[in-house]
Amino acid sequence: EGYPEGWVLKPHSQLRERPLVLVVCRYSEDLDWLRYQPHPAVVYEKHKDRVARAGLHGVPRNTANEASAFLKFIVDYYDDLPEVMVFLHGHRYAYHQEDVLTLLDAIEDPSTLP
């Protein structure tokens, strides 16, 4: 619900085969910005109205801010983690960070790293 079509990975996607995956913690943010960047994303839902529909990607209690979602991702995919993961809040703009798209543009292509 509310995801840009084609940019969000379904639960149990083969993550290890992907060079870089975004892990996004969402409460009620608009995720339209995902369509303007090239990386696949896994979205963990924390809003109580969306947790049940999110299945594996739902965080049962909204505690510990984004840390609980990020830890849940690591536990859920421990045996299938991609080589590079970028952990992000769901918002594109915030007082404490640049435009997230600018930050993502600065990431080197993981396939070119030694």
KAVEN-V707822 format. One record per residue. N is the residue number from 1. RES is the residue in one small letter. SS is DSSP state (H for helix, E for strand, - for the rest). OMEGA is omega in whole degrees, 0 to 359 (* if undefined). Layout:
n:N res:RES ss:SS omega:OMEGA
n:N res:RES ss:SS omega:OMEGA
This chain:
n:1 res:e ss:- omega:177
n:2 res:g ss:- omega:179
n:3 res:y ss:- omega:172
n:4 res:p ss:- omega:183
n:5 res:e ss:- omega:173
n:6 res:g ss:- omega:185
n:7 res:w ss:- omega:185
n:8 res:v ss:E omega:181
n:9 res:l ss:- omega:176
n:10 res:k ss:- omega:176
n:11 res:p ss:- omega:178
n:12 res:h ss:- omega:172
n:13 res:s ss:- omega:179
n:14 res:q ss:- omega:186
n:15 res:l ss:H omega:183
n:16 res:r ss:H omega:181
n:17 res:e ss:H omega:183
n:18 res:r ss:- omega:183
n:19 res:p ss:- omega:181
n:20 res:l ss:E omega:179
n:21 res:v ss:E omega:173
n:22 res:l ss:E omega:175
n:23 res:v ss:E omega:188
n:24 res:v ss:E omega:175
n:25 res:c ss:E omega:185
n:26 res:r ss:E omega:170
n:27 res:y ss:- omega:177
n:28 res:s ss:- omega:185
n:29 res:e ss:- omega:174
n:30 res:d ss:- omega:182
n:31 res:l ss:- omega:181
n:32 res:d ss:H omega:180
n:33 res:w ss:H omega:180
n:34 res:l ss:H omega:182
n:35 res:r ss:H omega:183
n:36 res:y ss:H omega:178
n:37 res:q ss:- omega:190
n:38 res:p ss:- omega:189
n:39 res:h ss:- omega:174
n:40 res:p ss:E omega:184
n:41 res:a ss:E omega:169
n:42 res:v ss:E omega:183
n:43 res:v ss:E omega:175
n:44 res:y ss:E omega:183
n:45 res:e ss:E omega:178
n:46 res:k ss:- omega:181
n:47 res:h ss:- omega:186
n:48 res:k ss:- omega:180
n:49 res:d ss:- omega:182
n:50 res:r ss:- omega:185
n:51 res:v ss:H omega:183
n:52 res:a ss:H omega:180
n:53 res:r ss:H omega:182
n:54 res:a ss:H omega:179
n:55 res:g ss:H omega:181
n:56 res:l ss:H omega:184
n:57 res:h ss:H omega:174
n:58 res:g ss:E omega:178
n:59 res:v ss:- omega:190
n:60 res:p ss:- omega:178
n:61 res:r ss:- omega:179
n:62 res:n ss:- omega:179
n:63 res:t ss:- omega:176
n:64 res:a ss:- omega:179
n:65 res:n ss:- omega:183
n:66 res:e ss:- omega:184
n:67 res:a ss:H omega:181
n:68 res:s ss:H omega:178
n:69 res:a ss:H omega:181
n:70 res:f ss:H omega:176
n:71 res:l ss:H omega:178
n:72 res:k ss:H omega:177
n:73 res:f ss:H omega:182
n:74 res:i ss:H omega:178
n:75 res:v ss:H omega:182
n:76 res:d ss:H omega:186
n:77 res:y ss:- omega:186
n:78 res:y ss:H omega:182
n:79 res:d ss:H omega:184
n:80 res:d ss:H omega:183
n:81 res:l ss:- omega:175
n:82 res:p ss:- omega:181
n:83 res:e ss:- omega:181
n:84 res:v ss:E omega:177
n:85 res:m ss:E omega:176
n:86 res:v ss:E omega:183
n:87 res:f ss:E omega:187
n:88 res:l ss:E omega:166
n:89 res:h ss:E omega:180
n:90 res:g ss:- omega:183
n:91 res:h ss:- omega:178
n:92 res:r ss:- omega:182
n:93 res:y ss:- omega:174
n:94 res:a ss:E omega:180
n:95 res:y ss:- omega:186
n:96 res:h ss:- omega:178
n:97 res:q ss:E omega:172
n:98 res:e ss:- omega:172
n:99 res:d ss:- omega:184
n:100 res:v ss:H omega:178
n:101 res:l ss:H omega:176
n:102 res:t ss:H omega:179
n:103 res:l ss:H omega:180
n:104 res:l ss:H omega:177
n:105 res:d ss:H omega:182
n:106 res:a ss:- omega:180
n:107 res:i ss:- omega:177
n:108 res:e ss:- omega:175
n:109 res:d ss:- omega:183
n:110 res:p ss:H omega:182
n:111 res:s ss:H omega:180
n:112 res:t ss:H omega:180
n:113 res:l ss:- omega:181
n:114 res:p ss:- omega:*
